[in-house]
Amino acid sequence: MANERIIIFDTTLRDGEQSPGASMNVEEKLRIAKQLEKLRVDVIEAGFPIASQGDFDGVRAVAGVIRECSVAGLARARKEDIDRAWESLQGAANPRIHTFIATSPIHMQHKLRMQPDEVIEAAVAAVRHACSYTANVEWSAEDAGRADMAFLCRIVEAVINAGATTVNIPDTVGYTLPHEYGARIRSLVERVPNIHRAIISVHCHNDLGLAVANSLSAVLGGARQIECTINGLGERAGNASLEEVVMALRTRRDLLPFEVGIETTEIMRSSRLVSTITGFPVQPNKAIVGANAFAHESGIHQDGVLKNASTYEIMTPASVGLATNQLVLGKHSGRHAFRDRLHSLGYDLTDEQLTLAFQRFKGLADKKQELYDEDIEALVEDEVVRIADHFRLARLHVTSGTRDTPVAVVALEIGGETRHGSSWGDGSVEAVFKAIGQAVPMAQASVLSLYQVQAVTGGMDAQAEVTVRLTLDGMRVNGQGTDYDVIIASAKAYLNALNKLATKRGEIRRGV
């Protein structure tokens, strides 16, 4: 068991995207996939190709550029699903078809309306069809945590005989406890005669807060692949958190003597990128990547850390990519230093993008004397690498006071034209959004379901990062905006969401 390799299968782009409001466009999926490649995950599950044209395009785009990781596409146990998955994976260096079918009595009876023998027959047929395209086939027993153990052993043996090289035993609804989940994996190892021909994988959901614990228990039971997501993103309460799984394996080598290929110094960067793109903030007390993960408030703790960091820190901030001294640049910093810092943060900008970023940086530095990594990242994300702005904020003026009704006047650049809008509101943000709606009719038809503000860094001079969520005609998007002024950041976030909606609707053209 010592020094055996644990395969890290990242499903942020598939299961993570199924979080309500976490939908990503193709460009955003590509950015995350490239970062996952830098993180050195073993497998990237890029999407569910038959689910939509957008999912298909996303998988195909990721498969076309990623070369250091296997790229997987999900498929139900249906021929058309598998065919569509393989079509999307054509450009991959190491494509994997991941097919699944439900295995618990409640799922087979109420969802599939199939008998156990019919489920086995369908699973075997799906695996055989997938194997006609590639030898890299993974099969999943949906809701395996509640499946009958004897039946689970039968179907796992059958799909391995059919050619599956990875068998996934997911706790789809987050129901099991660590000791019983680990025992379930051990039982498969002991009872399935051909289990040595496949890698056992685990995919745990966090409904009871046990996804990471269950995953680690499964590894001790014999699993050698863990399916997880950045920041624990995923349906309902989320999935096993990649950063927690990996750092637990790295930190507790005494009890978990396994190897992983992850470049842990890319963890923080990966977390921030996923948070920015999805609009899902990381809670301050989140393990590994939360703002307070390496903060020490107690005097006793501070004294201990100053004397020896290991008294209260079981891992170093640097090991996950968090610089101990994050103060990087100021208004006197030059273009060369700025470019070097961007490169160290993982950005490879074109000359045109670098010029734009440096201009924005100088403007921010005049307002904020001390700039941190987070400030630089927020600036680049908001001003440089985001979706091309069809609707762009040209001017904004807001008046408000304790006895005055807030009023906003906006000027927007739209397809080469300037449009104006003005409105009042119960608050300044509402006034701004209503004024934008006068210039962009689509905004009036959309529904605002989330408005969220957080500070990029601490202090009175912190930039505000605003996230909004808009829904229109069944489409849901997140928009982000960052600025020294929270009202301007709000306007940017609202317009960013409108740009995404317009792109999805195919309305990015003059006059819309």
N, C-alpha and C positions, 0 to 999 in steps of 0.2 A: 504493500500500500504506500510506503514512503516514497516521496518524490514523483508519484503518478501525476499526470497532467489533467487538470480540470478544464474542459472546453467552456468558454464563455460565449453564450448565444444571446445576442442583444436583439430585443424585439421592440425597441422604442418606436421604430417607424411603423410597426404594425399594431401590436397590442397597446403600446403607449399612445398611439394616435387615436385609439378608440375611446380615450378619456373624453367626456363631453366637453366640447370647446377646444380640443387640442388638434384640430384638423390642420394639416400642413399642405402647402402647394409643392410642386415638383422641385422648384429651386430650393425651398427650405429643406426638403428631404435630402437633397444632394449635399447641402452644407453640413447637415448632421451626419450623413453617411461618411463624408470625408473626415470629419472629426472622429468618428468611431474607428476609422481606419488608423488614424494617428494614435488613438487609445489602444489599438491593437487587439480589438475583440476578434474572436475566431470566426463567428458567423454573424451576419447582419440579416435579420428578417425584414425585408424592405416593404412588404405589404401583402395584400390579399388581391391578386390581380383581377379576378373575375368580379370583385365587388363593385367596381366602377371603372370608368375610363381613366379617371384621375389616379386610382390605385395602380392600374396597369402601367400608365405612363411613368409613375414614380418608381416602380420596380425596374422597368426597362432602363430608366435613366441611371439608377444606382448600379445596375448590373453592367452598364456600359463604361463606368469610370472606376469602379472599385477593383483593385487587383491584388491586394494583400489579405483580403478576407473572403470567405465563402459568402455568397449572397443567396438568400432563400426566399421563395414565394410560397404563400399558404394556399392550400386547396382543400375543399371538401372531398369526400370519397366519391367523386363523380368524374366521369371521363372529361366532360367539358371544362370543369375546373382545372384539372391537371393539364389539359391541352393549353389552356389560357396561361397557366403559370409557366409552362415551358416556353411558350412564345415570348413572354416578358423577360425570361432569363437568358435568351440567346446570346447576349453579349458578355455574360459573366465569365470570369476566369475560372471559377469553381462553383457552378450552380448547384443549388439544392432544392428539390421539390419536397415540401412539407405538407403531407396530407393527414387528415384527421377524421374521426367519427366518434360519436358519443358511445360510452360503454356502461354508464350507470343504469340501473333498472328504471329510475324515474325519467331519465332522458330517452332511453330506448322505447319506453311505453308511451310517454306523452309528447315527445318531440319527433322522434323518428317513426314511431308506430311500426316498429320492426321487432321480430323475434331475435333472440340472441344468435341463433345459427345464421340468420339473414345478415346480421351485423358483421359477423366474422366473414361471411362470403363477400360482402361489399368491401370490407377493409382489405382483404387479400386481393381482390380484383383491382382496387385502386393502387395498391403498392406495385402490383405486377405492371400495370399500365405506366406508372411513374418510372419504373425500372427500364421500360423500353426506351426512355429518353436519357436517363442518367443513372449511374450506380450510386449517386449520393442522394439517398431517399430517407427521409425521416417520416415516421408515422406516430401520430398522437392518439391516445385513448382519452378523449374528452371526458371530464368529470371522473377520472380514475380514482380520485379520493373516496368516492362513494360507490365504486364498482364492486361487484361480488368478486372475491379474490380468486376463486376457482375459474370463473369466467375470464378474468383479466389474464391469468396465466395461459389459458387456452388461446386467446386472441393474440397475445404477444408472441407465443410460439409460432402461430400461423403466419403472422406478418413477417417475422424474421425468415421463415422458410420461403416466403414469397420474395424476399430480397431487401427488406428494410435494414439499413445499416445503423440507424439510430431509432430507438423506441422511447417516446416521451410519455411520462406518467404524470400528467398534470393534476394539481389540486385546483381545478377550475373555479370553484366557488369559495376557496379559502376555508374549508371546513375542518380539515384534519389538524391534529396536534402533533408536535414534533416526534414524540416517541412512537405514535402509531404510523406516521408517515414513513419514518425510517424503517420501521418493521415491515411495512408494505414493500419497500424496495428490497430489503433483505430476503423477503419471501419470494420475490421474483427471481433473485439470484439463485436461491436454493431450489426452486421448483420448476423453473423453465429450462429444459435440457439444452436448448441451443442459445441460451442467453449470452454466452461468450462470443457469439458472432455479431453482436450489436452493442452499441454504446447506450447505456441507460441515461436518459435525460429527465430533468424535472423542471416544471413550470408552475410556480406557486403564486397564488393570489393572496392579498393581504387583508381579507375581510375581518379576520380576528387579530390582525397585527403580527402574524406568525410566518409570513412568507420567507423571510431570511432564515429564521430558525428552522423551518421545515426544509429549506433547501440544503442547509448545512447538515441536518440530520440525515437527509437522503444521501449526501456524499459519504458520510460515515457508513451508510448501509450498502454502498456500492455504486451509486450514480456517479457518472464522470462528465456530465454536461449539465450546466445550470443555465436556465433561460431567465433573463432579467431585463430591466430597463433602467435608463438613467433617471435619477431622482425618484425611482419607484413608480414612475408614471404608468397608468394603465386603467382598465375599466374598474368601476366602482371604487374600492379602496386602493387600487393599484396592484402592482406586481412586486416581486422581490427586487430590491434596489441593488443595481450593479455595484455601486461604490461600497455599499455595506457588505455585500457578499465577498467582494475582492479583498477589502481591507481586513475582514475577519479571517480570511484564509492566510493573508500575509502576516497579520499580527499574532495569530494563535497557531503558529507552526508546531508548537509543542503537542497540540491535540489534533491539528489538521495538517498533517505533513504532506501537503500537495503543492504542485506548481501551477501557476497561471501565467499566461503570456502578456498580461495587461501592463501597459506603460502607465503606472499609477500617477505620475506627475501630470498627466493629461486629464485627470478626473475632475478637478475643479473647473477647468476650461469647458469640458463636456457638459457639466452640470449647468453652467451659466448659459451656454449656447441653447440648450434644450429649454431652459426656463424662459429665455428671451423670445425664442421662436414660438413656443406654445402659449406664452402669457401666464404660465403657472408658476407663481413665485415659490421659492424654497423657504419653508418655515425656518425661523432663526435657530430653533433647537434641533433641526434635522441632523442626524448622525452624519459625520464625515464632511458634508458640504454646506451645512447650515452656518449662518453668520456667527453663531455663538459656539460652534463646534470646538474652537480652540481659544475661546475667550475665558478669562478667569476673573470673576468679580470678588469672590471672597478673599479677605486679607490673608487668611491662612493658606489658601490655594496659591495666591500670588507669591507669597513668601517662599513656598515650596518650589514653585516653578522657577523662580529666580535663582534658587540655590542649585536645583537640578530639575530640568524639564520633565524627566521621567517620573517624578513624584506624582504628577497629575495628568501627564500626557502619555498615552500608550502608543501613540504614533506621532510623527513630526508633521507640522503643517507643510513643510517642503515636500514630504513624501506623496502628498495628493495635489501638489502644484500650487500651494498657497504660499506666496512670498512672505517672509517674516517682516520685511520692510517694503511696504507697497507704495510709498511715496516716490513717484518716478520723475515727474516733469513739472515745469513751471513756465511762466510767460517768456523767460529768457532762453528756453531750450530751443535748439535748432532743428532743422528738418532731418538731419542725419540721425540725431538722437531719437527723434520721434519715430522715424522709420525703423530703427533697431528695436524700439520698444514694441511697436506693432508686430514685428516679426516674432519677438519672444512671446507675444500673446497669441500667436497662431494665425495672424492675418498676412496674406500675401496679396497685396493690392497692386493694381496697375498704376502707372505713373499718373494717370488722370485721377484715379481714386485717391492716391496719396496726396496729390495737390489739394483736392477738395477736403480731405480729412485734416490736413495741416492747417488750412484756412479756418476750419471750424474749431480746431484745437486752439489756435491763437485767440479766437474770439472768446472761447470759454475761459482761457487762462487769464484774460483781462478781468473777468468777473470772479473767478475762483483761483486763488493764489496757489493752492496746493492740489495737484491732480493725482489721483490714485489710479491703479489699474482698472478698477470698476468704472471710473469716469471715462477713461479712454475707450474701453469696450462699449459702453453705452453710446458714446459719441459716434463710433464707427458703425455700430448696428443701426442707429437711428438715422444717420446722415449719409452713409456711403453704400452699405451692402444690402439694404432693404429693397423691397419691390419698387420698381420705377414709379415715381409719383406722377400720375395723370392729374390728380387734384393736389395742388401745392399751395401752402399758406404763404401769401405775399405780405399781408398786413393784418394786424389784429389790435383792436382797441376796446378796452373794457372799462366801464365805470361802475363802481358799487360803493356802498357805505352802509353804516348802521341804520340810516333813515332813508336810504335811496334804493330804488328798485334796480338791480343789476341790468345793465344794457351792454350788448356786444355788437361791434361792427367789424365785419371781416371782408377782406379782398382775397380772392382765390385765383390762381392761375390754372386755367382748365383748357388743355389742348391749344395753347397759344393765345387764348383770350383771357381777359380779366372779368370776373364776375364778383358782384358785391352782395352782401346780405347783412341784415341787421335785425336784432330781436331783443326782447327782454326775457328774464327768467326769474325763478325763485332764488336762484343762486348764479354765480358768475359762470360756472361750467355749463349749466343748463342754457343760459343765454348764448354762450358761444356755440353749443351744439345746434340750437335752433337757428342761429344766424347762418351757420354752415348749411343747414337744411334748406334755407331760402335759395342758396346758390347751387345746391346739388339736390334736385328733387328726389333722387333715389334714397337720400338720407331720411326723408320724411316717411318713407314706406318701411324703413328698417326698424327693428326693435332692439333697444339697448338692454342687454341682459346682465352686463357686468361693467362696473367702473371701479378701478382699483389703483391706488397710489402707494408707492413706496419710495423711500430714499435710496439713492444709489450708494451713497456713503453716509457717514455720520456728520454731525455739525450743522450749524445754521446755514452754511454755504453749500449744502448738499444739493445735487441735481435731483429732480423729481422724475421718476419713471412711472408712467401711466399706462395701464392696460385697459382696453375696452373690448367688449364682445358684442357684435352685431349679428342679428339674424334677419334674413330676407328670403322669402320663397323657399324655405327649407334649408337654405345655405347658412352656415354659421362660421364666422371668422373672428380672429383676434387681431387687434391693432395695438401697436406700441408707439409711444412717443417719449422722448427725454428732453428736458430743458431745465435750465436754472430756475425758470418761472413755471410753477405748476399749472397755470392756466394755459400757457403756450404748449406745455407738454401734453395737456389734455386735448387741445386742438390738433396737434400732430398725431396723437394716437387715434382720434376719431377719423381723421383723413386717411391714415394708414389703413384702417379697417375698410373704409369706403373704397380705397384703391383695390384692396383684395376682393371685395364684393364685385366691383366692376370688372375685374380680370376674370373672375369665375363666370360671370354672366356674358363674357365676350363683348363688353361694352366699352372697352378702352379704344375709343375713337373720337374724333372731333365732334363736339356738339352734344355729347351725352351728359 
